């Protein structure tokens, strides 16, 4: 009964985070996954998401599902600390749930929370030799699924390699389980020029920044990922206990974020920090750690104020939902416009104006002959055909 109450309480947190992120409206990257746009990630997760396109609440369904995945995975965290005291295990779980990296990403429709969950499972498997021996084929399938969900899981490959290597399987078979999925992913990547172009773009986006700026960005992700306390405790634990696979993955993650910084990568640090913190039992004894974590998390969350307006794309879509015909968009726009607008959507060209019923200008354009202004604010103008 106590566990059931805990599960329900955690689910309440997950639903709250899903609704919290939903208030801000659908982001460009989120729409890209729901629409199964073929870049920058492999197809598995985004294809599964696109299959639910028929659902009228598709967006909120995935927000709740992914928030649940992240929040309820605290049971893996608690089991990772199974040799700790009850207080220490609860503190470890608290740090997973209430770190800024979790609260800022659980409820978003992104690949990073899914990858963080997958990485946590592999961290959990490190000390589950009997389980891995019994279900090695299933774990191999999970490894393939992880690779074809998001490329970032490669950053945790030292952990995955150790999981397979420590089994009672023949070493040759362990190597096959580890390397064959990577080879398959490499073949997929080489046959998709959009993916390769996206990788080049991601790997060169920070070259204009000074070295110290890039280092500060990595430091920021590490701090926000574990809300300071878990960041320090986790790093200390993995170094003192010489958790080489965890350290190797952390180095890969640092190197990757140095080349390709994204704020939402902060959650990727959490599984590694949990692994390190589980070896720092004495540092988990104090309730003061929880208090400081809440303060730091509140600070970081305050930097991302809640918006009740939703996306401008959804606002425009609601205003023109009863108008049939082609919609032209003039200006720079993201995939959320594709997702929100049900009418045929085209990039604005003068040759297409005669076929259009609506012209959306981002942010504004000159008066259109034959169109009347329907909606106007600082972000967008909407013109509808008047004759």
C-alpha positions as CSV (number, residue, x, y, z in Angstrom):
1,X,0.0,0.0,0.0
2,X,2.9,2.4,0.8
3,X,4.5,1.7,-2.6
4,X,1.1,2.2,-4.3
5,X,0.8,5.6,-2.6
6,X,4.3,6.5,-3.7
7,X,3.6,5.5,-7.3
8,X,0.4,7.6,-7.4
9,X,2.3,10.5,-5.8
10,X,5.0,10.3,-8.4
11,X,2.4,10.1,-11.2
12,X,0.9,13.3,-9.9
13,X,4.3,15.0,-10.2
14,X,4.7,13.6,-13.7
15,X,1.3,14.9,-14.8
16,X,2.0,18.3,-13.3
17,X,5.3,18.5,-15.2
18,X,3.5,17.5,-18.4
19,X,0.9,20.2,-18.0
20,X,3.6,22.7,-17.0
21,X,5.5,22.1,-20.3
22,X,2.2,22.0,-22.2
23,X,1.3,25.6,-21.2
24,X,4.3,26.9,-23.2
25,X,3.0,25.3,-26.4
26,X,4.6,22.9,-28.8
27,X,8.2,23.7,-29.6
28,X,9.8,23.3,-33.0
29,X,11.9,20.2,-32.0
30,X,8.9,18.6,-30.3
31,X,6.8,19.1,-33.4
32,X,9.6,17.6,-35.5
33,X,9.4,14.3,-33.5
34,X,5.6,14.1,-33.6
35,X,5.6,14.7,-37.3
36,X,8.4,12.1,-37.9
37,X,10.7,14.6,-39.6
38,X,13.7,12.4,-40.8
39,X,16.4,14.2,-39.0
40,X,18.5,14.5,-36.9
41,X,17.8,11.3,-35.0
42,X,17.3,7.6,-36.0
43,X,13.6,6.7,-36.7
44,X,12.4,4.4,-33.9
45,X,11.0,6.8,-31.3
46,X,9.8,9.5,-33.7
47,X,8.1,6.9,-35.9
48,X,6.2,5.5,-32.8
49,X,5.2,9.0,-31.9
50,X,3.9,9.7,-35.4
51,X,1.7,6.5,-35.3
52,X,-0.4,8.3,-32.7
53,X,-1.1,11.2,-35.0
54,X,-4.8,10.2,-35.0
55,X,-5.2,11.0,-31.3
56,X,-6.8,14.4,-30.7
57,X,-4.6,14.7,-27.5
58,X,-1.4,13.4,-29.1
59,X,0.8,16.1,-27.7
60,X,-0.4,15.8,-24.1
61,X,-0.4,12.0,-24.3
62,X,3.3,12.0,-25.1
63,X,4.1,14.7,-22.5
64,X,2.5,12.6,-19.8
65,X,4.0,9.4,-21.0
66,X,7.6,10.8,-21.2
67,X,7.2,12.6,-17.9
68,X,6.0,9.3,-16.3
69,X,9.0,7.5,-17.9
70,X,11.4,9.9,-16.2
71,X,9.7,10.3,-12.9
72,X,8.8,6.7,-12.3
73,X,12.3,5.6,-13.2
74,X,13.2,6.7,-9.7
75,X,12.6,3.1,-8.7
76,X,15.7,2.2,-10.7
77,X,17.6,4.9,-8.8
78,X,16.5,3.5,-5.5
79,X,17.5,0.0,-6.5
80,X,20.9,1.3,-7.6
81,X,21.4,2.4,-4.0
82,X,20.0,-0.8,-2.6
83,X,23.1,-1.2,-0.3
84,X,22.5,2.2,1.2
85,X,20.4,3.0,4.3
86,X,16.7,3.9,3.9
87,X,17.5,7.6,4.3
88,X,20.3,7.5,1.8
89,X,18.1,5.7,-0.8
90,X,15.3,8.3,-0.3
91,X,17.8,11.1,-0.7
92,X,19.2,9.6,-3.9
93,X,15.7,9.3,-5.3
94,X,14.9,12.8,-4.2
95,X,17.9,14.1,-6.0
96,X,16.8,12.4,-9.2
97,X,13.3,13.8,-9.1
98,X,13.9,17.3,-7.9
99,X,17.1,18.1,-9.8
100,X,16.7,20.9,-12.3
101,X,17.7,18.6,-15.1
102,X,14.7,16.5,-14.4
103,X,12.1,19.2,-13.8
104,X,13.1,21.2,-16.9
105,X,12.9,18.2,-19.2
106,X,10.4,15.7,-17.8
107,X,7.2,16.6,-19.7
108,X,8.9,17.8,-22.8
109,X,8.6,15.8,-26.1
110,X,12.3,15.4,-26.7
111,X,14.8,12.6,-27.2
112,X,17.0,13.7,-24.3
113,X,14.7,12.5,-21.5
114,X,14.3,9.1,-23.3
115,X,18.0,8.8,-23.6
116,X,18.5,9.7,-19.9
117,X,16.1,6.9,-19.0
118,X,17.9,4.4,-21.3
119,X,21.3,5.4,-19.8
120,X,19.9,5.0,-16.3
121,X,18.7,1.4,-17.1
122,X,22.3,0.5,-18.3
123,X,23.7,2.0,-15.1
124,X,21.3,-0.1,-13.2
125,X,22.4,-3.2,-15.1
126,X,26.0,-2.7,-14.2
127,X,25.5,-4.5,-10.9
128,X,22.8,-7.0,-12.1
129,X,25.0,-9.7,-13.4
130,X,22.5,-12.6,-12.8
131,X,19.8,-10.6,-14.6
132,X,22.0,-9.7,-17.5
133,X,23.1,-13.4,-17.9
134,X,19.5,-14.5,-18.0
135,X,18.1,-11.8,-20.3
136,X,21.2,-10.9,-22.4
137,X,19.2,-11.2,-25.7
138,X,16.5,-8.9,-24.4
139,X,19.2,-6.4,-23.2
140,X,20.7,-6.6,-26.7
141,X,17.4,-5.7,-28.2
142,X,17.1,-2.8,-25.7
143,X,20.6,-1.6,-26.9
144,X,19.5,-1.7,-30.5
145,X,16.3,0.2,-29.6
146,X,18.3,2.8,-27.7
147,X,20.7,3.4,-30.6
148,X,17.8,3.8,-33.0
149,X,16.1,6.3,-30.7
150,X,18.8,8.9,-30.4
151,X,22.5,9.1,-31.3
152,X,23.4,10.5,-27.9
153,X,23.2,7.0,-26.3
154,X,26.6,6.3,-27.9
155,X,28.0,8.6,-25.2
156,X,27.1,5.9,-22.7
157,X,28.7,3.1,-24.7
158,X,31.5,2.4,-22.1
159,X,28.8,1.5,-19.6
160,X,27.0,-0.7,-22.1
161,X,30.2,-2.4,-23.1
162,X,30.9,-3.2,-19.5
163,X,27.4,-4.6,-19.0
164,X,27.9,-7.1,-21.7
165,X,31.6,-7.9,-20.9
166,X,30.8,-8.8,-17.3
167,X,28.3,-11.5,-18.3
168,X,29.0,-15.2,-18.4
169,X,28.6,-15.2,-22.2
170,X,31.5,-16.0,-24.4
171,X,33.5,-12.8,-25.0
172,X,32.9,-13.2,-28.8
173,X,29.1,-13.2,-28.3
174,X,29.4,-10.2,-25.9
175,X,31.3,-8.3,-28.5
176,X,28.7,-9.2,-31.1
177,X,25.8,-7.9,-28.9
178,X,27.7,-4.7,-28.3
179,X,29.1,-3.9,-31.8
180,X,26.6,-5.2,-34.3
181,X,23.9,-2.7,-33.3
182,X,26.5,0.1,-33.7
183,X,27.4,-1.1,-37.1
184,X,23.7,-1.2,-38.1
185,X,23.3,2.4,-36.9
186,X,26.4,3.4,-38.9
187,X,24.9,1.9,-42.1
188,X,21.6,3.7,-41.5
189,X,23.4,7.0,-41.0
190,X,25.5,6.7,-44.2
191,X,22.3,6.2,-46.2
192,X,20.7,9.4,-44.9
193,X,22.3,12.6,-46.1
194,X,20.0,14.8,-43.9
195,X,21.3,13.1,-40.8
196,X,25.0,13.5,-41.9
197,X,24.4,17.2,-42.7
198,X,22.7,17.6,-39.2
199,X,25.7,16.0,-37.5
200,X,28.1,18.4,-39.3
201,X,26.0,21.4,-38.4
202,X,25.8,20.3,-34.7
203,X,29.5,19.6,-34.5
204,X,30.4,23.0,-35.8
205,X,27.9,25.3,-34.2
206,X,30.2,26.3,-31.3
207,X,33.3,27.0,-33.3
208,X,32.7,30.8,-33.2
209,X,32.8,30.8,-29.4
210,X,35.8,31.5,-27.3
211,X,37.3,28.4,-25.5
212,X,36.4,29.7,-22.0
213,X,32.7,30.3,-23.1
214,X,32.5,26.7,-24.3
215,X,33.9,25.5,-21.0
216,X,31.5,27.6,-19.0
217,X,28.6,26.1,-21.0
218,X,29.7,22.6,-20.1
219,X,30.0,23.6,-16.5
220,X,26.5,25.1,-16.6
221,X,25.0,21.8,-18.0
222,X,26.8,19.8,-15.3
223,X,25.5,22.1,-12.5
224,X,22.0,22.4,-13.8
225,X,21.8,18.6,-14.5
226,X,22.3,17.8,-10.8
227,X,21.3,21.1,-9.3
228,X,24.8,21.6,-7.8
229,X,24.5,19.1,-4.9
230,X,24.1,15.9,-7.0
231,X,26.6,17.4,-9.5
232,X,29.4,17.6,-6.9
233,X,28.4,14.4,-4.9
234,X,28.1,12.3,-8.1
235,X,31.5,13.5,-9.5
236,X,33.2,12.9,-6.2
237,X,31.8,9.4,-5.9
238,X,32.7,8.2,-9.3
239,X,36.3,9.5,-9.0
240,X,36.8,8.1,-5.4
241,X,35.3,4.7,-6.3
242,X,37.1,4.7,-9.6
243,X,34.0,3.9,-11.7
244,X,36.0,4.0,-14.9
245,X,33.1,3.2,-17.3
246,X,31.0,6.0,-15.7
247,X,34.0,8.4,-15.9
248,X,34.6,7.5,-19.5
249,X,31.0,8.2,-20.4
250,X,31.2,11.5,-18.5
251,X,34.2,12.5,-20.5
252,X,32.4,11.6,-23.7
253,X,29.4,13.7,-22.6
254,X,31.6,16.6,-21.8
255,X,33.3,16.4,-25.2
256,X,30.0,16.1,-27.0
257,X,28.5,19.1,-25.3
258,X,31.7,21.1,-25.9
259,X,31.1,20.6,-29.6
260,X,27.3,20.7,-29.6
261,X,25.7,22.6,-26.7
262,X,22.0,22.4,-26.1
263,X,20.3,23.4,-22.7
264,X,18.2,20.2,-22.7
265,X,21.4,18.0,-22.6
266,X,21.6,18.7,-18.9
267,X,19.4,15.7,-18.1
268,X,21.9,13.4,-19.7
269,X,24.3,14.0,-16.8
270,X,21.8,12.7,-14.3
271,X,22.3,8.9,-14.8
272,X,26.1,9.3,-14.4
273,X,25.7,11.5,-11.4
274,X,23.4,9.0,-9.8
275,X,25.9,6.2,-10.3
276,X,28.6,8.3,-8.7
277,X,26.4,9.5,-5.8
278,X,25.4,5.9,-5.0
279,X,29.0,5.4,-3.9
280,X,29.0,8.5,-1.7
281,X,26.9,7.2,1.1
282,X,28.1,9.5,3.8
283,X,27.2,12.6,1.8
284,X,23.6,11.4,1.4
285,X,22.9,11.3,5.1
286,X,21.9,14.9,5.5
287,X,18.5,16.5,4.9
288,X,20.4,19.7,4.2
289,X,21.4,18.2,0.8
290,X,17.7,18.1,-0.1
291,X,17.1,21.7,1.1
292,X,20.0,23.1,-0.9
293,X,18.9,21.1,-4.0
294,X,15.4,22.6,-3.8
295,X,16.8,26.1,-3.6
296,X,19.1,25.7,-6.5
297,X,16.4,23.9,-8.6
298,X,14.0,26.7,-7.8
299,X,16.6,29.2,-9.1
300,X,17.2,27.4,-12.4
301,X,13.5,26.8,-13.0
302,X,12.8,30.5,-12.4
303,X,15.0,31.3,-15.4
304,X,12.4,29.6,-17.6
305,X,9.2,31.4,-16.7
306,X,5.9,29.7,-17.3
307,X,3.9,31.0,-20.2
308,X,0.1,30.7,-20.3
309,X,-0.2,32.0,-23.9
310,X,1.0,28.9,-25.7
311,X,2.7,29.1,-29.1
312,X,1.8,31.7,-31.6
313,X,1.4,28.9,-34.2
314,X,-1.5,27.4,-32.2
315,X,-3.1,30.8,-31.7
316,X,-3.1,31.4,-35.5
317,X,-4.3,27.9,-36.2
318,X,-7.3,28.4,-33.9
319,X,-8.2,31.7,-35.6
320,X,-8.2,30.2,-39.1
321,X,-9.5,26.7,-38.4
322,X,-12.8,27.4,-40.3
323,X,-11.1,28.8,-43.4
324,X,-10.4,26.3,-46.2
325,X,-7.6,26.7,-48.6
326,X,-3.9,27.2,-48.9
327,X,-2.0,29.0,-46.1
328,X,1.2,30.8,-47.1
329,X,3.8,31.7,-44.5
330,X,6.2,34.5,-45.2
331,X,9.2,34.6,-42.8
332,X,11.2,32.2,-40.7
333,X,9.0,29.5,-39.1
334,X,9.5,26.1,-37.5
335,X,7.9,22.7,-37.6
336,X,5.3,23.7,-35.0
337,X,3.4,25.5,-37.8
338,X,3.3,22.3,-39.8
339,X,1.9,20.5,-36.8
340,X,-0.7,23.1,-35.7
341,X,-2.2,24.2,-39.1
342,X,-4.4,21.5,-40.7
343,X,-4.8,23.4,-44.0
344,X,-2.3,22.9,-46.9
345,X,0.8,24.9,-45.8
346,X,3.3,26.5,-48.2
347,X,6.3,28.8,-48.0
348,X,5.3,32.2,-49.3
349,X,6.0,32.9,-53.0
350,X,4.3,35.6,-55.1
351,X,3.4,33.1,-57.7
352,X,1.3,31.2,-55.1
353,X,-0.6,34.2,-53.7
354,X,-3.5,33.8,-56.2
355,X,-4.1,30.3,-54.8
356,X,-3.9,31.3,-51.1
357,X,-6.8,32.0,-48.7
358,X,-4.5,33.0,-45.8
359,X,-1.1,34.7,-45.7
360,X,0.8,34.6,-42.4
361,X,3.6,37.1,-42.1
362,X,6.3,36.7,-39.5
363,X,6.5,39.2,-38.0
364,X,4.7,41.5,-40.5
365,X,4.5,42.5,-44.2
366,X,3.1,45.3,-46.4
367,X,-0.6,45.5,-47.0
368,X,-1.9,42.8,-49.3
369,X,-4.3,43.7,-52.1
370,X,-7.3,41.4,-52.0
371,X,-6.7,40.5,-48.4
372,X,-7.9,42.0,-45.1
373,X,-6.0,42.0,-41.9
374,X,-7.5,39.4,-39.5
375,X,-4.9,39.3,-36.7
376,X,-1.9,41.5,-35.8
377,X,0.5,41.5,-32.9
378,X,4.3,42.1,-32.5
379,X,5.0,38.5,-33.6
380,X,2.8,37.8,-36.5
381,X,0.2,39.2,-39.0
382,X,-2.6,37.1,-40.5
383,X,-4.2,38.2,-43.7
384,X,-7.3,36.5,-45.1
385,X,-8.7,36.7,-48.7
386,X,-11.5,39.3,-48.9
387,X,-12.6,38.9,-52.5
